[in-house]
Amino acid sequence: MDLDKVPLKYPGLKPWQIWVSESQERMTLAVEKNNWNRLKNLFTRRGVEATVIGEFTDSGRAVVKFKTKKIMDLKLQWLHEGFPKKRRKTKLIKRHYPEPKLIARENLTTELKQMLHQLNLSSFEFITKQYDHEVQGGSVIKPLQGKGEINGEATVMRPLFTSNKGVVLSQGVYPRYSLIDTYQMAANSLDTAVRNCVSAGANFNQIALLDNFCWCSSNDLQRLGELEQAAKACYDLATIYKTPFISGKDSMFNDFIGFDDKGKQVEISILPTLLISAIGIIDDITNSVSIDLKFPGDLIYILGETKDEELGGSEYYRMKGYIGNHVPQVDAVKNKKLYIALAKAIEQRLIASSIAVTRGGLAVALAKSALAGSLGLEVDLPCSGEGLFSESSGRVVVSINPKNKSQFEKIMAGNGCYLVGKVIRKPIKACL
């Protein structure tokens, strides 16, 4: 390493300051020598500064120089293994909450309308429209989808106009699940990000992930134990789905200690939260699928299994003032088979609309699809009552042209594929 070659924001920095500085907006790259000129030209065309500051050797040592003078010369083995690892203790106490006993209702119309008004489920169009999502005209599927302009679950972009390949972006996040089980909180976040990505048309075998941990009180044994469980879930599911984590960020102490208006000390901590973002490749952007229902007469299918009792941490329980205990359990092996089959059906252009069932459950997913398409639907669902709002993982609602019925059901065979109804012309009426 030659520190005198490192670009500086201001003059006068000492060598050790250059070496340990944490200035932002910088990256280091490892580049083969024969590729350097091409890479440099690429950066130059885009007005990005790039500088060679050193090279790899086979000496087994890390050597840092400043104006030919060595300021550091250490064995790599010592750098990697010489420093003692910090040992942390954790504990994990399973929490239990009162299980609500809700009155069975035959008509859930009012319940659904109330659900659509919940902050986590209602439209955030006013936020979306504050940002430019038409950059260079590369938007294929935009944040607001269909005639009804409903917020979708994923977006698709076309980075290069010389290619029909596209990039799919999606997310998954369930902070309230961490009140019950941080392993399943993380597992559901990852599963949802992947499912949203595939539902929009991404190739299941070309998806990568990013993690954003926003934790609290990470020096607390319980919180550290919960963090360990969340990280384990990331490893377990990413290994099964073969979706590598390519980047991420963490913030471990989202806690506030202060005073209220009466001078009394207060402590506020966020819920342990993990946002998973997925980025996938779609080989042909014309295969992209949005959430809005397309044509009257199209058939509506539910993919995956609904478990009526999986309402723990759900938006429905939140609306009712409960937490519950039965958080959705992710079966990644089973879900993977379904996602691969769905991706195949999308690639063969058999899907008219597709929406992952996430927060709010089936009722909310169906309502969003209908509102986005300014159409209605008639369905006979396999769940009843509060099960309509169960947030069981691994589910997708799709609509297809009736002529594709046989081919679609053949592809989805063995993956929990249920014909539940059809699209009708009369639109449903609700405000998001």
N, C-alpha and C positions, 0 to 999 in steps of 0.2 A: 504494500500500500504506500502511495506517495501522497501525503497529506497536502503538500503544496499545490497539488492539482485539483483539490476539492474546491468547487465554486463556493464563495462566501457571500453572505448577505451584507456583511460589513467588515472593514479591515481591522487588523490589530488583534485578532484572536490568537491565543497561544496554541501550540500543537495539541496539548491535552484537551483543550476546549473544543477544538475541531473534531477530535476523535470521539468525544462523548456527547457532543451536542445533540439535542433531540428536536431540532428544527423540523417543522412539519412540511408536508407536500413534497417529500422526497422518496425515491425508490432506488434500490440497488438491483442490478441485473447481472446474471452470468451469461456471457455471450461468447460463442466461438469466434476466434480471430478472423476467420474467413467470412464471417457474417457481419462484422462490425461496420464496414463502410455502408452496406445496404441499410443497416439499422440506423446509422447516423443520418443518412440522407432522408430516411422516413421521418425521424424526429425534426430535422431541419425544415422540411416542407410544412410541418405543423407548428413551427415556432416553439419547439420544446428543446430546452438545453440538455445536452447529454455529454458526459465527459468520462474518459477512461481514467481510472484512479489507481489501477493495480492489476495484478494477474495472479492466477493460481499457480502454485509450484508443488513439487513432490518432496519438499524438504521436511515436512511434518512440523513446521514452525509457522507462527503468525508473526510476520515482520512488518513493522510500521516505521516509515521514514518521514522526515521533514527536512527538505533542502539537503538531501544526502545523509543526514545524521539519523542514526537509529534512535527512536524514542520508545520502542517496544520490541521485544524479541522473546516470545514465549512458546513453549511446546503446545501443540494443538491438543494433545492428550490431556494436559493439565487444564486447558481451557474447558474441555468437554467433561472431564471426569474428576478433576482435582478439587473442585469446590464441593463441600458436603451438602447433600440435599436436605432441605427443610422437611421435617416430618410434622404432619398436621393430624390432629385427632378430630374425629367426627362422631356424631350420634344421630340416630334417626328414630324419632318417636312418631308413630302413626297417629294421625289426628282422627277423631270421630265426631261427627256432627249429628244433630237430631235429623232423622229421616222424615221428610214431610209426608203427610197423608192428605193428598189433595182430593177434593170432591170430583167424582167422574162427571164429565159433561158430554152431552150428546152433540151440542152445537158449539164449535170452537171458533166461530167467526169473530166474536169479540176478542177472544184470546189472541188470534192471529193479528188482528188490527193493532192490538196493544203491543204485540211483539215487534211489529214493523216500525213502531215509534221508539223502540229502545235505542239509546245512543250508539251502541255497537252494531246495530242492524240497520238503522235508518240511513238515508242517503247522505253522503258527504260530497255531493256534487259541488257545493259552494267552495269546498277546498280544492277539489280536482280542477275546477276552472280557473284557479289562481295560478296554475302552472301551464307552461307551454308543452303540450303533448303532440305537437305537429312538427317537431324539429326536422328540417330538411325533407319533410313529406314522407318520412319513412315509417309512419305508424300504419300498421295493418289492422290489428284489433286494439282499440283505444280503451282508456279507463272507463268511459261511459259508453254503454253498449245498447244497441237496438233503437227502435223508434222512441221508446220510453226513456232512453238515456239513463239506464240503471248502472250503478257501479259494478263492474265485473270482478272476477276472481283472478284474472291474469291478463297480461297484455302481450301483444306480438309486434315486433319491429323488424324492418328490413334494413340492415346496416349498409348493404352494398346493392346499388341498383343494377349492377352487372350480374347479380346472382339472385335466384329465387329462394335461397335459403333465408331463414329468419331466426330471430332470437325470441324466446318466450321467457317472461319474467313473472314470478308469483311469490306469495308469502304464506306463512302460517304462524299464528300466535294465539295462545290461550292462557293468559295470566291467571285466571280464576282457578284453573285446574291445579295450580300449585298449592292452593289451600288444602288440597286432598292428597295429591301424589305428583311430585315433580318429575318422576320418571315418565309417567303418562302425559304430563304437560308437555315435556320435550318431545316425546314420541308422536303425539298428536300434531304438534307444530311442524315437525319434519314431514310426517305423512301428508298433512294438508298441503304443504308447499309443493311436494312432488305431485300429488293428485291434481291440484290446480294447474300445474304445468302441463301434465299429460292431457287433461281435459281440454286444453286450448289447442293441442296438436303437437306437443313436443314429443320427440323420440325418447322413449323411456330409457334407452341405453346411452343417451347423451345429455344427462342432467348433472349439474354440479350444484353445490350448496354453499351458503354463507351463514355463519351464526352470529347473532348479536345477543350476548348475555347481558341483561340488566338485573343485577342481583342486589341484595341488601344485607347489611350486617355480616359480611363474609368471614369475620373472625369469630362469629358465634358457632358453636359446635353443631347445632341443629341446622342452621342455614348452610354451613359447609357440607354437611351430610346430604342435604337436599341438592346442593350444587353437584356433588359427586354423582347422585342418581340421574340428574339431567344430562350430565356429560356421558354417562354410561348409555343412556337411551340414544344419544346422538351416534355413538360408536356402533351400537347394536343395529340400528335401522340403516345407517349409512353403509354398513358392511353387507347387510342383506340386499339393499337396493342397488349397491355398487354405485353410490352417488358420492363422490369425494367432496370434502370440505376444502374449498380453494382459498377461502379468506374468512375473516370474521373480526369481531371487536367485542371487548367486554368492559363493563363498568360495574365494579364489585361492591361499591358502598353508596347506594342510592338511599341515603338516610338523612333526615333533618332533625336537629336538636335545637329548639328555640323556646320562645315564650308566647303564650296566647295574650289576648287583650287585657287579661287580668293579672298578667305577670307570672302565671303559673307555667312551669316548664313542661314542654310537650315534646314527644318524640314521634316522628312520622317516618315510616319506611314503605317503599313500594312493595308490591308482591314480587316474589322471584319470577322473573320473566325471561323468556327466550323467544326471540323472533328468528325464524328460519326463512331465508330467501332462497329461491331456486332459480337457476338460469338454465334453459334448455335450448336445444337446436331443433328446428322444424325444417325438414329437407325441402319442403315446397310450401311457401306461404299461402298458396291458394287452397291448401288443406286446413287452414286455420279455422277454429270453431269458436263462436261467441256464445254467450249465455242465453240470448233471446230466442224464444219460440219463433218459428219461421212461417209455417203454413197451416191453416185449418185442415184437419184430417190427419196430420202427422201423428204417429204413435208415440206414446210416452212410456219410457222404461225407467225403472230404478235398478241400478247396479249395486250389488253389495247387500249386506244384511243389516237390518235395523233391530236394535235391542231396546225395547221400551224403557227398561230400567236405567239406561245409561244417561241420566240427567244430572249427575253430580257435577257441580261447577258450571252448569249450562246457563245460557242466557234466559231460559224459561224460569229456572229456579231463582236466578238473580232478580227477575221481574217480580217474583212472588216473595222475595225476601229470605230465600233459603240458600244453603250451600249444597247439602246432600253428601253422599259418600261414594256413589257408584259412578266414578269418572269413566269415560269411554276407554276401552282397552284396545290397543292396536295389535292386530295380527299381521305383521309385515310380510310373512311368507305368503299368506293367502291374498293379501292386497296386491302384492307384486304380480301375481298371475293375472289378476283382474286388470291392472294397469297396462300390462303388456298386450292383453287382448283388446282393450279399449284403444290403445295406440294403433293397433293393426286395423281396427274398424274405421278409425279416423283417416288413416292413410289410404284406405280403399274408398273414401268419400261416402261413407254410409251414414254419417251423423249430421243432422241438421243443426242441433243445438246441444250444448253440454254445460252442465254446472255442477261443481263438486258440492256435496252436502256438508256444510261446515257449521258455523255458529248459527243457532236458531233452528237447526234440523231440517227435516223434509218440507215442512209447511212453508218455511221461509224461502228455501231454495226454489220450490215450485212457484211461489208468489213472485220472486224476483225474475224468474224466466218469463212468466206470463206478462208481468208489467213491462219488462224490457221489450218484449215483442208486441205490445199493445194488443194481445190476444187473450183468450180464456182457455180453460182446460176442464175436462171431466175426468176424475180419477177415482179408483177404488183401491185404497191403500192397504198394505199388509199390516199396518200398525193402527192403533186406535187411541183416542184420547190424548193424554200427554205425550205418548210415544211419537206423535207427530213432531214434537220439539226435541226429541232425543238427538244427541249429537254423535251417535255411533260413527266410528271412523270407517274409511274405506268405501264410501258411497258416492255415487255420481248419478245425476238425473240427466237422461238424454232424450231427445226426440228424433225420430227418423221418418223418412218417407215410407209409406206402407209397402211400396214395391221392393224395399230393401229388407223386409222383415225376415225372410228365410235366411238370407246370407248373413245378416247381423246376428241372429240367434245362433247360427252355426258357429260363428267366431267366438261368441260369448258363452257358449255351452260350458257348464261346470263352474261358472263364476258368479252365481247368484244374479241372474238376469230376469227381471220380472216386468211383464207388460201390465201396466196399471191404468192406462187410459189413453185419451187422445186430446189433441189441440182443437179448440172450437173458435169460431169467429168472434163471439161476444166477449169483449175484454173484461177482465176483472177490474174492480175499482178499489183503489187503496192509495193512501199517501205515504210515501217513504220519507 
